[in-house]
């Protein structure tokens, strides 16, 4: 702990007008380097947190937390199974579905789609698709009417709107006297949704489950049950508990198995980005070393006078550590202020830049999301600022140690 003498002299050296202006320039460079590194770390990690949040919500808002199906990929007695599962205390909702692949055509435009048959009144129990409708309603899907709900990007690509007709071609074939013909059916677009995730907006089509069962020859069967759990991060534990209660012919999976590689990649990328941007702060800390070495050299006479007046080497060490820490604290504080300000306003600043320069950073045709999100965690801010301060403190140790070893007689020989 610094005593008042060391603190007073150290702050006095920091405020004093130096004869060597180059030292002041290097000090300013060190402060700005630390501030830049801290601000960049806070902003980038906040944006990456935002990406992770948006992608997770976008994927899990449309994908169930867990699914249960049979060994052959279908369920026959799904109603009885649903009735038994919904009584589990960790299961908040369950809904049946039929999953299949197909091709949608409109005029000369063709697009591969993922077809999902749902029960409109049951689907909101496991997804938020009903809240993402931009045209029509999910409830407009009526059995036997062969209506279809498309993602906004898919509808835009096909050039269709609510009320238009599209043709769905299925992989199943029909044997006729004229030969084997693909099964196809005309559908009416009854709604369009937009979830902000191109994986669904550009390739997902919803229809009533009874129409899907008739089209894909799955009468009396479904592909499985989709579940919504009370804690998505506890999905593996809850699924294991469910499996122990189910007969052997059922197979259960959770979202961590379906998307585990993606979320691991995002977490790894975040750690690597933290390490890379930490190098900016480390470079600024090295500038502190050079600054303090020059300060110690410039203050040789002052150090000698203090030593002859009885100041101990430990006090000299503390005096120059105060100087280095002032640089570190100033840079860290500026960086935190700038980084927090940027992180909290990224979602406003980026659209302004896109509009001002007529550019688009995230194209919906390429990326899963089309906007730059931000989700600042104060724990990240604390970790980053602590890391910057520790690096600054370590950078002052060697110059301060050299100052403490200064011999008064040698320092005053040529004065």
C-alpha positions in Angstrom: 0.0 0.0 0.0 1.5 3.4 -1.0 2.2 5.9 1.7 1.3 9.6 1.2 4.9 10.5 0.3 5.2 8.1 -2.6 1.7 9.0 -3.8 2.4 12.7 -3.6 5.8 12.6 -5.4 4.5 10.1 -8.0 1.5 12.3 -8.9 3.7 15.4 -8.8 6.0 13.8 -11.4 3.0 12.9 -13.5 1.6 16.5 -13.5 5.0 18.3 -13.8 6.0 19.8 -17.1 8.7 17.7 -18.5 11.8 19.1 -20.2 11.7 16.2 -22.7 8.4 16.6 -24.6 9.1 13.3 -26.4 8.4 11.5 -23.1 5.0 13.3 -22.9 4.2 12.2 -26.4 5.1 8.5 -25.6 2.9 8.7 -22.5 0.0 10.1 -24.5 0.5 7.3 -27.0 0.5 4.7 -24.3 -2.8 6.1 -22.8 -4.4 6.2 -26.3 -3.2 2.7 -27.1 -4.7 1.2 -23.9 -7.9 3.2 -24.4 -8.2 1.9 -28.0 -7.5 -1.7 -27.0 -10.0 -1.6 -24.2 -12.7 0.1 -26.3 -12.2 -2.3 -29.1 -12.4 -5.3 -26.8 -15.6 -4.1 -25.2 -17.2 -3.3 -28.5 -16.2 -6.4 -30.3 -17.1 -8.8 -27.5 -20.5 -7.0 -27.1 -21.2 -7.4 -30.8 -20.2 -11.1 -30.7 -22.4 -11.5 -27.7 -25.2 -9.9 -29.7 -24.6 -12.2 -32.7 -24.6 -15.2 -30.4 -27.8 -14.1 -28.7 -29.6 -13.3 -32.0 -28.5 -16.5 -33.7 -29.4 -18.6 -30.7 -32.8 -16.9 -30.4 -33.4 -17.1 -34.1 -32.5 -20.8 -34.3 -34.2 -21.8 -31.0 -37.2 -19.6 -31.7 -37.9 -21.8 -34.7 -36.2 -25.0 -33.6 -37.6 -26.9 -30.6 -35.5 -27.2 -27.5 -35.9 -30.9 -27.8 -37.5 -33.4 -30.2 -38.9 -36.9 -29.7 -39.4 -39.4 -32.5 -39.4 -43.1 -33.2 -36.5 -45.2 -34.3 -37.7 -45.0 -37.9 -38.2 -41.3 -37.8 -42.0 -41.4 -37.3 -44.5 -41.5 -34.5 -47.8 -43.3 -34.6 -49.2 -42.9 -31.1 -48.1 -39.3 -30.7 -51.2 -38.1 -28.9 -50.7 -40.5 -26.0 -47.0 -39.7 -25.9 -47.7 -36.0 -25.9 -50.3 -36.4 -23.1 -47.6 -38.2 -20.9 -44.8 -35.8 -21.7 -46.5 -32.5 -21.0 -47.0 -33.6 -17.4 -43.2 -33.4 -16.9 -42.4 -30.4 -14.6 -39.7 -29.1 -17.0 -41.7 -29.3 -20.2 -43.6 -26.2 -21.0 -45.2 -27.2 -24.3 -45.3 -29.9 -26.9 -46.5 -29.9 -30.5 -46.4 -32.5 -33.3 -44.8 -31.9 -36.7 -44.2 -33.4 -40.1 -40.8 -32.6 -41.7 -40.1 -33.2 -45.3 -38.2 -31.7 -48.3 -39.6 -30.4 -51.6 -39.4 -27.9 -54.3 -41.6 -24.8 -54.7 -42.2 -23.4 -58.2 -43.8 -20.2 -59.4 -43.6 -19.4 -63.1 -40.0 -20.1 -64.1 -38.6 -19.8 -60.6 -37.8 -22.9 -58.6 -36.5 -23.2 -55.0 -35.7 -26.1 -52.7 -37.6 -25.8 -49.4 -37.9 -27.4 -46.0 -41.6 -28.3 -45.5 -43.0 -28.4 -42.0 -46.5 -29.6 -41.3 -47.9 -28.0 -38.1 -51.1 -27.6 -36.2 -51.6 -23.8 -36.0 -53.1 -23.8 -32.5 -50.3 -26.0 -31.2 -47.3 -24.4 -32.8 -47.1 -21.3 -30.6 -46.4 -23.7 -27.6 -42.9 -24.5 -29.0 -42.0 -21.6 -31.3 -42.7 -17.9 -31.8 -43.6 -18.1 -35.5 -47.1 -16.7 -34.9 -45.4 -13.5 -33.6 -43.2 -13.1 -36.7 -46.0 -13.0 -39.3 -45.7 -9.9 -41.5 -48.6 -10.9 -43.7 -51.6 -13.1 -43.0 -51.9 -15.3 -39.8 -50.7 -18.7 -38.9 -54.3 -19.6 -38.1 -55.2 -19.1 -41.8 -53.8 -22.6 -42.4 -57.0 -24.7 -42.6 -56.9 -28.5 -43.2 -58.0 -29.3 -46.7 -57.6 -25.8 -48.1 -53.9 -26.4 -48.9 -52.6 -23.1 -47.8 -48.9 -22.4 -47.2 -46.9 -19.9 -45.2 -43.5 -18.9 -46.6 -40.5 -17.1 -45.2 -40.1 -13.5 -46.5 -36.9 -14.1 -48.4 -38.4 -17.2 -50.0 -41.5 -15.4 -51.0 -39.4 -12.6 -52.4 -37.3 -15.0 -54.4 -40.4 -16.7 -55.9 -42.0 -13.4 -56.5 -45.2 -14.2 -54.6 -47.5 -12.6 -52.1 -50.5 -13.6 -50.0 -53.1 -15.0 -52.3 -50.8 -16.2 -55.0 -50.5 -19.8 -56.1 -47.3 -21.9 -55.9 -46.7 -25.5 -56.8 -45.0 -27.9 -54.4 -43.1 -30.9 -55.9 -42.4 -33.7 -53.4 -39.7 -36.4 -53.6 -42.4 -39.1 -53.5 -43.4 -40.4 -56.9 -46.8 -41.7 -58.2 -47.0 -44.7 -60.5 -49.4 -44.1 -63.4 -50.0 -45.8 -66.7 -47.9 -43.1 -68.3 -45.0 -44.0 -66.0 -43.6 -42.8 -62.7 -44.5 -39.1 -62.1 -43.5 -36.8 -59.3 -46.2 -35.9 -56.8 -47.1 -32.2 -56.9 -49.8 -30.0 -55.5 -50.9 -26.4 -55.9 -50.9 -24.3 -52.7 -52.2 -20.9 -51.9 -49.9 -18.5 -50.1 -51.8 -17.6 -46.9 -49.1 -15.9 -44.9 -45.5 -14.6 -44.9 -43.2 -14.6 -41.8 -39.9 -12.9 -41.1 -37.7 -14.1 -38.2 -34.4 -12.4 -39.2 -32.6 -15.7 -39.8 -32.0 -16.5 -43.5 -31.9 -20.2 -42.7 -35.7 -20.0 -42.2 -36.7 -16.9 -44.0 -35.2 -18.2 -47.2 -36.0 -21.9 -47.1 -38.9 -22.8 -44.7 -42.5 -23.4 -45.7 -45.3 -24.2 -43.3 -48.6 -26.0 -44.0 -51.3 -27.6 -41.9 -50.2 -31.0 -40.6 -53.2 -32.8 -42.1 -52.3 -31.4 -45.6 -48.7 -32.4 -45.1 -49.7 -35.9 -44.0 -51.9 -36.4 -47.1 -49.2 -35.0 -49.4 -46.4 -37.0 -48.0 -48.4 -40.2 -47.4 -48.1 -40.1 -43.6 -51.8 -40.4 -42.6 -52.0 -41.2 -38.9 -48.3 -40.5 -38.4 -46.1 -37.6 -37.6 -42.3 -37.0 -37.8 -42.1 -36.4 -34.1 -42.9 -34.1 -31.2 -41.2 -30.8 -30.6 -40.8 -29.7 -27.0 -40.3 -26.4 -25.3 -38.4 -26.6 -21.9 -38.3 -24.2 -19.0 -34.5 -23.9 -19.3 -32.9 -24.3 -22.8 -29.4 -24.6 -21.3 -30.6 -27.6 -19.2 -31.9 -29.3 -22.3 -29.4 -32.3 -22.2 -30.2 -33.1 -18.6 -34.0 -32.8 -19.1 -33.8 -35.0 -22.3 -31.9 -37.7 -20.5 -34.5 -37.7 -17.7 -37.3 -38.0 -20.3 -35.5 -40.8 -22.1 -35.4 -42.8 -18.9 -39.2 -42.5 -18.6 -39.9 -43.5 -22.3 -40.0 -46.9 -23.9 -37.0 -48.1 -25.8 -38.6 -47.4 -29.3 -38.4 -43.7 -28.8 -35.4 -41.5 -29.7 -34.9 -38.0 -28.1 -32.6 -35.3 -29.1 -32.0 -31.7 -28.0 -30.8 -28.5 -29.6 -27.3 -28.8 -28.4 -26.8 -31.9 -30.5 -28.3 -30.3 -33.6 -26.3 -27.1 -33.4 -23.4 -27.9 -31.1 -20.7 -27.4 -33.7 -22.0 -23.9 -34.6 -22.2 -22.7 -31.0 -18.8 -24.1 -30.1 -17.4 -22.3 -33.2 -18.9 -19.0 -32.0 -17.5 -19.5 -28.5 -14.1 -20.4 -29.8 -14.1 -17.4 -32.1 -15.0 -15.1 -29.2 -12.0 -16.4 -27.2 -9.6 -16.0 -30.1 -10.8 -12.5 -30.8 -10.3 -11.6 -27.1 -6.7 -12.9 -27.3 -6.0 -11.0 -30.6 -7.4 -7.7 -29.4 -5.6 -8.1 -26.0 -2.4 -7.7 -28.0 -3.4 -4.1 -28.7 -3.4 -3.5 -24.9 -0.1 -5.4 -24.6 1.6 -3.2 -27.2 0.4 -0.1 -25.3 1.8 -1.7 -22.1 5.2 -2.1 -23.8 5.0 1.7 -24.5 4.6 2.2 -20.8 7.9 0.4 -20.3 9.7 2.6 -22.7 8.1 5.7 -21.3 9.0 4.8 -17.7 12.6 3.9 -18.7 13.0 7.4 -20.2 11.4 9.0 -17.2 13.7 7.1 -14.8 16.7 8.2 -16.9 15.5 11.8 -16.9 14.9 11.8 -13.2 18.3 10.3 -12.1 19.3 13.5 -10.2 15.9 13.7 -8.5 16.2 10.0 -7.5 19.7 10.6 -6.1 18.6 13.6 -4.0 15.6 11.7 -2.6 17.9 8.8 -1.7 20.4 11.1 0.1 17.4 12.5 2.1 16.7 9.1 3.4 14.1 7.7 0.9 14.3 4.0 0.7 14.5 2.0 -2.5 11.0 0.6 -1.8 9.7 4.2 -1.7 11.5 5.0 -5.0 9.9 1.9 -6.5 6.5 3.0 -5.3 6.9 6.5 -6.7 7.5 5.4 -10.3 4.8 2.7 -10.0 2.4 5.5 -9.3 3.3 7.2 -12.5 2.9 4.0 -14.6 -0.4 3.2 -12.9 -1.7 6.7 -13.7 -1.1 6.0 -17.4 -2.8 2.6 -17.1 -5.8 3.9 -15.1 -6.3 6.9 -17.5 -6.1 4.7 -20.6 -8.4 2.0 -19.1 -11.0 4.6 -17.9 -11.0 6.3 -21.4 -11.3 2.9 -23.0 -14.2 1.8 -20.8 -16.1 5.0 -21.4 -15.6 4.8 -25.2 -16.2 1.0 -25.4 -19.4 1.1 -23.3 -20.7 4.1 -25.3 -20.0 2.3 -28.6 -21.4 -1.0 -27.4 -24.7 0.6 -26.2 -25.1 2.5 -29.5 -23.9 0.0 -32.1 -27.4 -0.7 -33.3 -27.9 3.0 -34.0 -24.4 3.8 -35.3 -24.2 1.0 -37.9 -27.5 1.8 -39.7 -26.4 5.4 -39.8 -23.1 4.4 -41.4 -24.9 2.1 -43.9 -27.3 4.9 -44.9 -24.6 7.6 -45.1 -22.3 5.5 -47.3 -24.9 3.4 -49.1 -23.4 0.1 -48.0 -24.7 -3.0 -46.2 -22.4 -4.8 -43.8 -24.6 -7.9 -43.4 -26.5 -9.1 -46.4 -29.5 -11.3 -45.6 -28.6 -13.5 -48.6 -25.3 -14.4 -47.0 -25.6 -14.1 -43.3 -27.9 -15.6 -40.7 -28.9 -12.2 -39.5 -29.1 -8.9 -41.4 -28.4 -6.4 -38.6 -25.4 -5.8 -36.3 -26.6 -6.5 -32.8 -24.9 -5.7 -29.5 -25.3 -7.3 -26.1 -22.9 -5.8 -23.6 -22.1 -7.8 -20.4 -20.8 -5.9 -17.5 -18.8 -9.0 -16.5 -16.9 -8.6 -19.8 -16.2 -4.9 -19.1 -14.9 -5.8 -15.6 -12.6 -8.5 -17.0 -11.3 -6.3 -19.8 -10.6 -3.3 -17.6 -9.0 -5.6 -14.9 -6.8 -7.2 -17.6 -5.7 -3.8 -18.9 -4.9 -2.5 -15.4 -2.9 -5.6 -14.6 -0.9 -5.3 -17.8 -0.2 -1.7 -17.1 0.9 -2.5 -13.5 3.3 -5.2 -14.7 4.7 -2.9 -17.3 5.8 -0.5 -14.6 7.7 -3.0 -12.5 11.0 -3.2 -14.4 11.5 0.6 -14.8 10.5 1.2 -11.2 12.9 -1.5 -10.1 15.7 0.1 -12.1 14.9 3.5 -10.4 15.1 1.8 -7.0 18.6 0.4 -7.8 19.9 3.8 -8.7 23.1 4.7 -6.8 23.1 8.4 -5.6 26.9 8.8 -6.2 26.7 7.5 -9.7 23.7 9.6 -10.6 25.2 12.9 -9.3 28.8 12.3 -10.7 28.2 14.4 -13.8 25.6 16.9 -12.4 
